[in-house]
């Protein structure tokens, strides 16, 4: 039996651990809001911006029309009492003057609308230039936080097993922290790699600003490849370690903080080998797509559960392959071969 003091310390460590996970998801959500993105990782469309411009212009035109003289048959007239030829001349002069005012107002409105519409490409260009996803450090930060949000939950079974070995194998809480740190370092390195890949794909215009591939055929291919990987020997070996970390710890046990880091590095490497294609699938759905992030995280957690994880690897592969063929069929039906 653990003492109350030891139990409280253990609870504090786990509280910090889950706080980091929640904070990571919260940061990603606030980041998507700051970039005007919805939960599916889609930015505000240009059509909505155009409609807002047009509505603002129409409101301005209506307000000017209300402040102008009364319109009749496309021209404005002033109501002036009739008093012979002088009155008729005054009326004609007033009508011409009001016609000139109306023409000037229409010209100004047309100019404002043209200028507003003409400035929209430059506005879009400025918005694209200011997007964090076009620069390495903000994009790397996004991927690093995403790794914490998605991969730390999958580490729970391994950390619990390490805790069980802390008594029988002379482990320590500092070693527990070392395992977590080593595991996180590997995924931070992976974040650097995938950030570089995304910027290269963006430079060649293979993906858009949201990290979504521009071809549905490529999305379908990614789904099929991810599904096929579930049946490979590499997946079997890597998943075997992630799914049953007890044997890994026993075979590679090292004491202390440094030993924990080395075990965490090895465990993280196997975990990357097991799950890297689920990260790459972000390019098929958009890297800031919360639906993809949530589903991928849920599946990776279930896949690593000791009781049922080994039973869902291949069924998930079949589902991914079917999803890829379904995406390809839909693309052919709607867009054709190109």
Number of C-alpha atoms within 10 A of each C-alpha: 5 8 7 9 9 11 11 12 12 14 12 11 14 14 11 11 15 15 11 16 20 13 14 20 18 13 16 18 16 13 15 20 14 9 17 13 19 15 14 16 22 18 15 12 10 12 9 10 14 14 11 12 16 15 12 13 17 14 12 14 17 12 11 15 15 11 9 14 17 13 15 8 6 8 16 20 19 16 11 11 10 12 10 8 9 10 13 14 13 16 18 14 13 17 17 15 15 20 18 14 16 20 13 12 16 15 12 13 17 14 12 14 17 11 11 16 16 11 12 15 12 11 13 13 12 11 12 13 13 12 15 19 23 18 13 15 13 14 21 23 17 21 24 21 21 24 19 20 24 22 23 20 16 23 21 18 19 25 17 13 14 23 18 13 17 16 10 8 15 12 21 18 17 16 25 24 19 22 28 24 19 24 27 22 17 19 24 20 13 20 22 17 13 18 23 15 13 26 20 13 17 19 12 10 12 17 20 17 20 22 23 25 21 14 13 19 21 17 22 23 18 22 28 22 17 23 25 17 20 23 15 11 10 14 18 16 14 18 24 19 20 28 25 19 20 17 12 16 20 12 9 12 16 18 18 17 20 16 20 29 25 21 26 26 22 18 24 24 19 21 26 20 16 24 21 14 17 21 23 18 20 21 24 24 21 23 23 26 22 20 14 21 22 12 13 19 20 14 16 21 20 19 23 26 17 14 11 12 19 17 11 15 22 16 13 17 20 18 14 21 22 16 18 24 17 14 20 22 15 15 17 14 10 9 10 10 9 8
